[in-house]
Amino acid sequence: MNDFLKRYFIVSIIIYLIIIPFCFLFKDSYRTILGMGLGLAIRLLLFKLSLYDLDKTLNKNPDAAKRSGNFNYIKRYLIYAITLIASFYSPYTNLYGCGIGLLILSVAIHAINIYDIIKSKK
């Protein structure tokens, strides 16, 4: 795994670990924590897959690259939908926790970008 992915993965896991104690304040805390873990795992795997798909797409001609990009975009969102539906019907996970888990990587990306902007101004 390259340093680009490793950095985002580590920050995402740290944010997940920071959120866990707050889950114990609510009802169904274990289901929420498992849902967040499921959502985060799916999002991290799809982030790595999208990087791999992007590398493949860049080596194609423009028409094939456009079709491949559209297909990869739809594929990712279908997997997100399947994950949320599975979380909704599962007795072990919470839908809201899964949704939060899917968003943790986005928060990590924004946090890293803000940190880099602040660091570059010094």
DSSP file with accessible surface (Angstrom, degrees, kcal/mol):
  #  RESIDUE AA STRUCTURE BP1 BP2  ACC     N-H-->O    O-->H-N    N-H-->O    O-->H-N    TCO  KAPPA ALPHA  PHI   PSI    X-CA   Y-CA   Z-CA
    1    1 A M              0   0  127      0, 0.0     2,-0.0     0, 0.0     0, 0.0   0.000 360.0 360.0 360.0 131.6    0.0    0.0    0.0
    2    2 A N     >  -     0   0   81      1,-0.1     4,-2.3     4,-0.0     5,-0.2  -0.240 360.0-105.1 -77.5 169.6    1.4    3.4   -0.9
    3    3 A D  H  > S+     0   0  131      1,-0.2     4,-2.2     2,-0.2     5,-0.2   0.808 116.0  63.2 -65.7 -28.9    1.8    6.3    1.5
    4    4 A F  H  > S+     0   0  100      1,-0.2     4,-1.4     2,-0.2    -1,-0.2   0.960 111.3  35.4 -59.4 -52.2   -1.2    8.1   -0.1
    5    5 A L  H  > S+     0   0    5      1,-0.2     4,-2.6     2,-0.2     5,-0.2   0.903 114.5  57.1 -69.2 -41.3   -3.6    5.4    0.9
    6    6 A K  H  X S+     0   0  108     -4,-2.3     4,-2.6     1,-0.2     5,-0.2   0.899 104.5  52.6 -59.3 -40.3   -1.9    4.6    4.2
    7    7 A R  H  X S+     0   0   97     -4,-2.2     4,-2.1     1,-0.2    -1,-0.2   0.929 112.8  43.0 -62.7 -46.9   -2.2    8.1    5.4
    8    8 A Y  H  X S+     0   0   21     -4,-1.4     4,-2.1    -5,-0.2    -1,-0.2   0.875 113.7  52.0 -68.2 -38.0   -6.0    8.3    4.7
    9    9 A F  H  X S+     0   0   29     -4,-2.6     4,-2.3     2,-0.2    -2,-0.2   0.929 110.6  47.4 -63.6 -45.4   -6.6    4.8    6.2
   10   10 A I  H  X S+     0   0   88     -4,-2.6     4,-2.4    -5,-0.2    -2,-0.2   0.930 113.0  47.5 -64.4 -44.8   -4.8    5.6    9.4
   11   11 A V  H  X S+     0   0   38     -4,-2.1     4,-2.5    -5,-0.2    -1,-0.2   0.903 111.3  52.6 -65.6 -37.0   -6.6    8.9    9.9
   12   12 A S  H  X S+     0   0    0     -4,-2.1     4,-2.3     1,-0.2    -1,-0.2   0.922 110.3  47.1 -63.3 -43.0   -9.9    7.2    9.2
   13   13 A I  H  X S+     0   0   79     -4,-2.3     4,-2.6     2,-0.2    -1,-0.2   0.894 110.7  52.3 -67.6 -37.2   -9.3    4.5   11.8
   14   14 A I  H  X S+     0   0   87     -4,-2.4     4,-1.9     2,-0.2    -2,-0.2   0.928 110.0  48.3 -64.0 -43.0   -8.2    7.2   14.3
   15   15 A I  H  X S+     0   0   30     -4,-2.5     4,-2.0     2,-0.2    -2,-0.2   0.916 110.7  52.2 -62.9 -40.8  -11.5    9.1   13.7
   16   16 A Y  H  X S+     0   0   39     -4,-2.3     4,-1.6     1,-0.2    -2,-0.2   0.930 109.7  48.5 -59.7 -44.5  -13.4    5.8   14.1
   17   17 A L  H  < S+     0   0  102     -4,-2.6    -1,-0.2     1,-0.2    -2,-0.2   0.818 110.0  52.3 -68.0 -29.4  -11.7    5.1   17.4
   18   18 A I  H  < S+     0   0  103     -4,-1.9     4,-0.5     1,-0.2    -1,-0.2   0.871 110.0  48.9 -71.9 -35.0  -12.4    8.7   18.6
   19   19 A I  H >X S+     0   0   48     -4,-2.0     4,-1.0     1,-0.2     3,-0.9   0.818  93.0  78.3 -75.1 -28.7  -16.1    8.3   17.8
   20   20 A I  H >X S+     0   0   34     -4,-1.6     3,-1.1     1,-0.3     4,-0.7   0.876  88.6  53.1 -53.7 -47.5  -16.5    4.9   19.6
   21   21 A P  H >4 S+     0   0   79      0, 0.0     3,-0.8     0, 0.0    -1,-0.3   0.865 105.5  55.9 -60.5 -30.4  -16.7    6.2   23.2
   22   22 A F  H X4 S+     0   0  127     -3,-0.9     3,-1.3    -4,-0.5    -2,-0.2   0.757  96.0  66.4 -71.1 -22.6  -19.5    8.6   22.2
   23   23 A C  H X< S+     0   0    9     -3,-1.1     3,-1.5    -4,-1.0    -1,-0.2   0.784  87.9  67.1 -68.4 -26.2  -21.6    5.7   20.9
   24   24 A F  T << S+     0   0  101     -3,-0.8    -1,-0.2    -4,-0.7    -2,-0.2   0.582  87.5  69.0 -71.9  -8.1  -21.9    4.3   24.4
   25   25 A L  T <  S+     0   0  134     -3,-1.3    -1,-0.3    -4,-0.2     2,-0.2   0.622  97.7  62.2 -80.4 -13.4  -24.1    7.4   25.3
   26   26 A F  S X  S-     0   0  147     -3,-1.5     3,-0.5    -4,-0.2     2,-0.1  -0.659  94.0 -90.3-113.8 167.1  -26.9    6.1   23.1
   27   27 A K  T 3  S+     0   0  178      1,-0.2    -1,-0.1    -2,-0.2     5,-0.1  -0.401 108.6  21.9 -70.6 150.5  -29.1    3.1   22.9
   28   28 A D  T 3> S+     0   0   70     -2,-0.1     4,-2.0     3,-0.1    -1,-0.2   0.916  74.2 164.0  57.5  46.9  -27.9    0.1   20.8
   29   29 A S  H <>  +     0   0   16     -3,-0.5     4,-2.5     1,-0.2     5,-0.2   0.895  69.5  51.4 -64.9 -38.5  -24.3    1.2   21.1
   30   30 A Y  H  > S+     0   0  165      1,-0.2     4,-2.5     2,-0.2    -1,-0.2   0.900 110.0  49.5 -68.3 -37.2  -22.8   -2.1   20.1
   31   31 A R  H  > S+     0   0   81      2,-0.2     4,-2.3     1,-0.2    63,-1.4   0.889 111.6  49.8 -66.0 -38.0  -24.9   -2.3   16.9
   32   32 A T  H  X S+     0   0   18     -4,-2.0     4,-2.7     2,-0.2    -2,-0.2   0.923 110.7  48.9 -66.8 -42.2  -23.9    1.3   16.1
   33   33 A I  H  X S+     0   0   23     -4,-2.5     4,-2.4     1,-0.2    -2,-0.2   0.923 112.9  47.3 -64.7 -42.4  -20.2    0.5   16.6
   34   34 A L  H  X S+     0   0  100     -4,-2.5     4,-2.5     2,-0.2    -1,-0.2   0.896 111.8  51.2 -65.7 -38.7  -20.5   -2.6   14.4
   35   35 A G  H  X S+     0   0    0     -4,-2.3     4,-2.8     2,-0.2    -2,-0.2   0.914 110.3  48.6 -63.6 -42.1  -22.4   -0.6   11.7
   36   36 A M  H  X S+     0   0    1     -4,-2.7     4,-2.8     2,-0.2     5,-0.2   0.907 111.1  50.7 -63.9 -40.7  -19.7    2.0   11.7
   37   37 A G  H  X S+     0   0   22     -4,-2.4     4,-2.5     2,-0.2    -2,-0.2   0.916 111.8  47.5 -63.2 -41.4  -17.0   -0.6   11.4
   38   38 A L  H  X S+     0   0   63     -4,-2.5     4,-2.5     2,-0.2     5,-0.2   0.948 113.9  46.6 -64.0 -47.8  -18.9   -2.2    8.5
   39   39 A G  H  X S+     0   0    0     -4,-2.8     4,-2.5     1,-0.2    -2,-0.2   0.914 113.8  48.1 -61.8 -42.1  -19.4    1.1    6.7
   40   40 A L  H  X S+     0   0   10     -4,-2.8     4,-2.7    -5,-0.2     5,-0.2   0.920 111.3  50.2 -66.0 -42.4  -15.8    2.1    7.3
   41   41 A A  H  X S+     0   0   47     -4,-2.5     4,-2.3    -5,-0.2    -2,-0.2   0.935 112.6  46.5 -62.6 -43.9  -14.4   -1.2    6.0
   42   42 A I  H  X S+     0   0   39     -4,-2.5     4,-2.6     1,-0.2     5,-0.2   0.933 113.6  49.1 -63.8 -43.3  -16.6   -1.0    2.9
   43   43 A R  H  X S+     0   0   43     -4,-2.5     4,-2.0    -5,-0.2    -2,-0.2   0.914 111.4  48.5 -65.6 -40.7  -15.6    2.6    2.2
   44   44 A L  H  X S+     0   0   20     -4,-2.7     4,-2.1     2,-0.2    -1,-0.2   0.918 112.7  48.4 -66.2 -40.6  -11.9    1.9    2.7
   45   45 A L  H  X S+     0   0  119     -4,-2.3     4,-2.4    -5,-0.2    -2,-0.2   0.913 112.9  47.4 -65.2 -40.8  -12.0   -1.1    0.4
   46   46 A L  H  X S+     0   0    9     -4,-2.6     4,-2.5     2,-0.2    -1,-0.2   0.821 108.3  56.0 -70.7 -29.3  -13.9    0.9   -2.3
   47   47 A F  H  X S+     0   0   38     -4,-2.0     4,-1.7    -5,-0.2    -2,-0.2   0.934 110.5  44.6 -65.3 -43.8  -11.4    3.8   -2.0
   48   48 A K  H  X S+     0   0   97     -4,-2.1     4,-2.0     1,-0.2    -2,-0.2   0.905 113.6  50.7 -66.4 -40.2   -8.6    1.4   -2.7
   49   49 A L  H  X S+     0   0   60     -4,-2.4     4,-2.9     1,-0.2    -2,-0.2   0.895 107.4  53.2 -64.3 -38.1  -10.6   -0.2   -5.6
   50   50 A S  H  X S+     0   0   28     -4,-2.5     4,-2.3     2,-0.2    -1,-0.2   0.875 107.1  51.9 -67.7 -33.5  -11.3    3.3   -7.0
   51   51 A L  H  X S+     0   0   41     -4,-1.7     4,-2.0     2,-0.2    -1,-0.2   0.931 112.0  46.3 -65.3 -42.5   -7.6    4.1   -7.1
   52   52 A Y  H  X S+     0   0  137     -4,-2.0     4,-1.9     1,-0.2    -2,-0.2   0.923 113.3  48.8 -64.7 -43.8   -6.9    0.8   -8.9
   53   53 A D  H  X S+     0   0    8     -4,-2.9     4,-2.5     1,-0.2    -1,-0.2   0.868 108.2  54.8 -65.3 -35.5   -9.8    1.5  -11.4
   54   54 A L  H  X S+     0   0   93     -4,-2.3     4,-2.1     2,-0.2    -1,-0.2   0.913 106.1  51.4 -64.7 -41.7   -8.5    5.0  -12.0
   55   55 A D  H  X S+     0   0   89     -4,-2.0     4,-0.5     1,-0.2    -1,-0.2   0.905 113.1  45.5 -61.2 -40.9   -5.1    3.7  -12.9
   56   56 A K  H >< S+     0   0   92     -4,-1.9     3,-0.8     1,-0.2    -2,-0.2   0.887 111.6  52.5 -68.2 -38.6   -6.7    1.3  -15.4
   57   57 A T  H >< S+     0   0   17     -4,-2.5     3,-1.6     1,-0.2    -2,-0.2   0.859 100.4  60.9 -68.2 -34.5   -9.0    4.0  -16.8
   58   58 A L  H 3< S+     0   0  121     -4,-2.1    -1,-0.2     1,-0.3    -2,-0.2   0.724  99.2  57.6 -67.8 -20.3   -6.2    6.4  -17.5
   59   59 A N  T << S+     0   0  144     -3,-0.8    -1,-0.3    -4,-0.5     2,-0.2   0.301  94.0  86.8 -93.1  10.3   -4.5    4.0  -19.9
   60   60 A K  S <  S-     0   0   96     -3,-1.6    -3,-0.0     1,-0.1     0, 0.0  -0.618  88.2 -92.8-105.2 165.5   -7.6    3.7  -22.1
   61   61 A N     >  -     0   0   99     -2,-0.2     4,-2.8     1,-0.1     5,-0.2  -0.313  49.2 -98.4 -70.2 163.6   -8.7    5.8  -25.1
   62   62 A P  H  > S+     0   0  109      0, 0.0     4,-2.2     0, 0.0     5,-0.2   0.859 120.5  47.1 -58.1 -40.0  -11.1    8.7  -24.2
   63   63 A D  H  > S+     0   0  115      2,-0.2     4,-2.1     1,-0.2     5,-0.2   0.939 116.1  43.8 -68.4 -44.3  -14.4    6.9  -25.1
   64   64 A A  H  > S+     0   0   20      1,-0.2     4,-2.7     2,-0.2    -1,-0.2   0.871 112.7  53.8 -67.1 -34.8  -13.5    3.7  -23.3
   65   65 A A  H  X S+     0   0   23     -4,-2.8     4,-2.7     2,-0.2    -1,-0.2   0.901 108.1  49.9 -66.1 -38.9  -12.2    5.8  -20.3
   66   66 A K  H  X S+     0   0  146     -4,-2.2     4,-2.3    -5,-0.2    -2,-0.2   0.936 113.4  45.1 -65.6 -44.7  -15.5    7.7  -20.1
   67   67 A R  H  X S+     0   0  163     -4,-2.1     4,-2.5     2,-0.2    -2,-0.2   0.924 114.7  48.8 -63.7 -42.1  -17.6    4.4  -20.2
   68   68 A S  H  X S+     0   0   16     -4,-2.7     4,-2.6     1,-0.2    -2,-0.2   0.907 111.1  49.8 -65.5 -41.8  -15.3    2.8  -17.6
   69   69 A G  H  X S+     0   0   32     -4,-2.7     4,-2.1     2,-0.2    -1,-0.2   0.915 112.2  47.5 -62.6 -43.3  -15.4    5.9  -15.3
   70   70 A N  H  X S+     0   0   91     -4,-2.3     4,-2.4     2,-0.2     5,-0.2   0.912 112.7  49.1 -64.2 -42.8  -19.2    5.9  -15.5
   71   71 A F  H  X S+     0   0  129     -4,-2.5     4,-2.8     1,-0.2    -2,-0.2   0.921 111.5  48.8 -63.5 -42.9  -19.4    2.2  -14.8
   72   72 A N  H  X S+     0   0   16     -4,-2.6     4,-2.3     2,-0.2    -1,-0.2   0.880 110.7  51.8 -65.1 -36.6  -17.0    2.5  -11.8
   73   73 A Y  H  X S+     0   0  129     -4,-2.1     4,-1.9     2,-0.2    -2,-0.2   0.944 113.3  43.0 -63.6 -48.3  -19.1    5.4  -10.4
   74   74 A I  H  X S+     0   0   99     -4,-2.4     4,-2.3     1,-0.2    -2,-0.2   0.906 112.0  55.3 -65.2 -40.1  -22.3    3.4  -10.7
   75   75 A K  H  X S+     0   0   52     -4,-2.8     4,-2.2     1,-0.2    -2,-0.2   0.924 107.1  49.8 -60.1 -44.6  -20.7    0.3   -9.3
   76   76 A R  H  X S+     0   0   59     -4,-2.3     4,-2.3     1,-0.2    -1,-0.2   0.929 111.9  46.9 -61.5 -45.9  -19.4    2.1   -6.2
   77   77 A Y  H  X S+     0   0  120     -4,-1.9     4,-2.3     1,-0.2    -1,-0.2   0.840 109.6  53.9 -70.7 -29.4  -22.8    3.6   -5.4
   78   78 A L  H  X S+     0   0  101     -4,-2.3     4,-2.7     2,-0.2    -1,-0.2   0.910 108.9  49.2 -66.6 -39.9  -24.6    0.3   -5.9
   79   79 A I  H  X S+     0   0   55     -4,-2.2     4,-2.4     2,-0.2    -2,-0.2   0.901 110.3  51.1 -66.5 -38.7  -22.2   -1.3   -3.4
   80   80 A Y  H  X S+     0   0   28     -4,-2.3     4,-2.4     2,-0.2    -2,-0.2   0.931 111.4  48.1 -61.0 -43.7  -22.9    1.6   -1.0
   81   81 A A  H  X S+     0   0   43     -4,-2.3     4,-2.6     2,-0.2     5,-0.2   0.924 111.2  49.4 -64.2 -43.3  -26.7    1.0   -1.4
   82   82 A I  H  X S+     0   0  110     -4,-2.7     4,-2.8     1,-0.2     5,-0.2   0.910 110.8  51.4 -62.7 -39.0  -26.3   -2.8   -0.9
   83   83 A T  H  X S+     0   0   11     -4,-2.4     4,-2.3     2,-0.2    -2,-0.2   0.928 111.7  45.9 -63.5 -45.2  -24.2   -2.1    2.2
   84   84 A L  H  X S+     0   0   58     -4,-2.4     4,-2.1     2,-0.2    -2,-0.2   0.901 113.7  48.9 -66.8 -38.7  -26.9    0.2    3.7
   85   85 A I  H  X S+     0   0  101     -4,-2.6     4,-2.0     2,-0.2    -2,-0.2   0.931 112.1  48.7 -66.4 -42.5  -29.7   -2.2    2.8
   86   86 A A  H  X S+     0   0   54     -4,-2.8     4,-1.3     1,-0.2    -2,-0.2   0.900 111.8  50.0 -63.7 -38.4  -27.8   -5.1    4.4
   87   87 A S  H  < S+     0   0    1     -4,-2.3     6,-0.3    -5,-0.2    -1,-0.2   0.866 108.2  53.7 -66.9 -35.8  -27.2   -3.0    7.5
   88   88 A F  H  < S+     0   0  122     -4,-2.1    -2,-0.2     1,-0.2    -1,-0.2   0.908 115.7  37.6 -65.5 -41.7  -30.9   -2.1    7.7
   89   89 A Y  H  < S+     0   0  173     -4,-2.0    -1,-0.2    -5,-0.1    -2,-0.2   0.600  96.1  97.9 -88.6 -11.4  -32.0   -5.7    7.6
   90   90 A S     <  -     0   0   32     -4,-1.3     3,-0.5    -5,-0.2     5,-0.1  -0.600  63.3-150.3 -79.1 135.8  -29.2   -7.1    9.8
   91   91 A P  S    S+     0   0   93      0, 0.0    -1,-0.1     0, 0.0    -4,-0.1   0.590  94.8  56.2 -78.3  -5.8  -30.0   -7.5   13.5
   92   92 A Y  S    S+     0   0  166    -58,-0.0     2,-0.3   -61,-0.0   -58,-0.2   0.574 103.4  51.8-101.9 -14.1  -26.3   -6.9   14.3
   93   93 A T  S    S-     0   0   15     -3,-0.5     2,-0.4    -6,-0.3   -61,-0.2  -0.878  70.9-130.0-125.9 160.9  -25.7   -3.5   12.8
   94   94 A N     >  -     0   0   28    -63,-1.4     4,-2.2    -2,-0.3     5,-0.2  -0.890  11.9-140.7-109.8 135.4  -27.4   -0.1   12.9
   95   95 A L  H  > S+     0   0   55     -2,-0.4     4,-2.3     1,-0.2     5,-0.2   0.911 103.8  49.7 -61.6 -43.4  -28.2    1.7    9.7
   96   96 A Y  H  > S+     0   0  175      1,-0.2     4,-2.3     2,-0.2    -1,-0.2   0.903 110.4  50.2 -65.8 -39.9  -27.2    5.1   11.1
   97   97 A G  H  > S+     0   0    0      2,-0.2     4,-2.6     1,-0.2    -1,-0.2   0.899 109.8  50.9 -63.8 -39.8  -23.9    3.7   12.3
   98   98 A C  H  X S+     0   0    0     -4,-2.2     4,-2.1     2,-0.2    -2,-0.2   0.911 109.6  50.5 -65.1 -40.6  -23.2    2.3    8.9
   99   99 A G  H  X S+     0   0   22     -4,-2.3     4,-1.1     2,-0.2    -2,-0.2   0.909 111.0  48.4 -63.0 -41.3  -24.0    5.6    7.3
  100  100 A I  H >X S+     0   0   75     -4,-2.3     4,-1.0     1,-0.2     3,-0.5   0.917 109.5  53.5 -64.3 -41.2  -21.6    7.4    9.7
  101  101 A G  H >X S+     0   0    0     -4,-2.6     4,-0.6     1,-0.2     3,-0.5   0.882 105.6  53.3 -61.6 -36.8  -19.0    4.7    8.9
  102  102 A L  H 3< S+     0   0   14     -4,-2.1     4,-0.3     1,-0.2    -1,-0.2   0.789 111.2  47.5 -68.1 -25.0  -19.3    5.4    5.2
  103  103 A L  H <X S+     0   0  106     -4,-1.1     4,-1.9    -3,-0.5    -1,-0.2   0.598  88.0  84.9 -91.5 -11.4  -18.7    9.1    5.8
  104  104 A I  H <X S+     0   0    4     -4,-1.0     4,-2.5    -3,-0.5     5,-0.2   0.896  87.5  53.2 -62.0 -39.8  -15.7    8.8    8.1
  105  105 A L  H  X S+     0   0    0     -4,-0.6     4,-2.6     1,-0.2    -1,-0.2   0.903 106.8  53.0 -63.7 -36.8  -13.2    8.6    5.1
  106  106 A S  H  > S+     0   0   31     -4,-0.3     4,-2.3     2,-0.2    -1,-0.2   0.912 109.4  48.5 -63.6 -41.2  -14.7   11.8    3.7
  107  107 A V  H  X S+     0   0   79     -4,-1.9     4,-2.7     1,-0.2    -2,-0.2   0.912 111.2  50.8 -63.7 -40.4  -14.1   13.5    7.1
  108  108 A A  H  X S+     0   0    0     -4,-2.5     4,-2.6     2,-0.2     5,-0.2   0.906 108.7  51.3 -64.8 -40.6  -10.5   12.1    7.1
  109  109 A I  H  X S+     0   0   39     -4,-2.6     4,-2.3     1,-0.2    -2,-0.2   0.939 113.0  45.1 -62.4 -45.6   -9.9   13.5    3.6
  110  110 A H  H  X S+     0   0  119     -4,-2.3     4,-2.6     2,-0.2    -2,-0.2   0.903 112.7  51.2 -65.1 -40.8  -11.1   16.9    4.6
  111  111 A A  H  X S+     0   0   46     -4,-2.7     4,-2.5     2,-0.2    -2,-0.2   0.915 111.2  47.4 -63.6 -42.5   -9.1   16.9    7.8
  112  112 A I  H  X S+     0   0    7     -4,-2.6     4,-2.6     2,-0.2    -1,-0.2   0.911 112.3  49.8 -66.1 -40.9   -5.9   15.9    6.1
  113  113 A N  H  X S+     0   0   67     -4,-2.3     4,-2.1    -5,-0.2    -2,-0.2   0.915 111.8  47.7 -64.9 -41.2   -6.4   18.6    3.4
  114  114 A I  H  X S+     0   0  101     -4,-2.6     4,-2.6     2,-0.2     5,-0.2   0.921 111.9  50.8 -64.6 -41.9   -7.1   21.3    6.1
  115  115 A Y  H  X S+     0   0  134     -4,-2.5     4,-2.7     1,-0.2    -2,-0.2   0.918 110.3  49.4 -61.1 -42.4   -4.0   20.1    8.0
  116  116 A D  H  X S+     0   0   52     -4,-2.6     4,-2.1     2,-0.2    -1,-0.2   0.877 110.7  50.0 -65.8 -37.8   -1.9   20.3    4.8
  117  117 A I  H  X S+     0   0   95     -4,-2.1     4,-1.1     2,-0.2    -2,-0.2   0.935 113.4  45.3 -65.6 -44.2   -3.1   23.8    4.0
  118  118 A I  H  < S+     0   0   94     -4,-2.6     4,-0.5     1,-0.2     3,-0.4   0.911 113.9  49.8 -65.3 -40.5   -2.3   25.0    7.5
  119  119 A K  H >< S+     0   0  125     -4,-2.7     3,-0.9     1,-0.2    -1,-0.2   0.865 107.0  54.5 -66.8 -35.6    1.1   23.3    7.5
  120  120 A S  H 3< S+     0   0   91     -4,-2.1    -1,-0.2     1,-0.2    -2,-0.2   0.752 101.7  58.7 -73.1 -22.0    2.0   24.9    4.1
  121  121 A K  T 3<        0   0  170     -4,-1.1    -1,-0.2    -3,-0.4    -2,-0.2   0.603 360.0 360.0 -82.7  -9.9    1.3   28.4    5.3
  122  122 A K    <         0   0  206     -3,-0.9    -3,-0.0    -4,-0.5    -4,-0.0  -0.434 360.0 360.0 -83.6 360.0    3.9   28.1    8.1
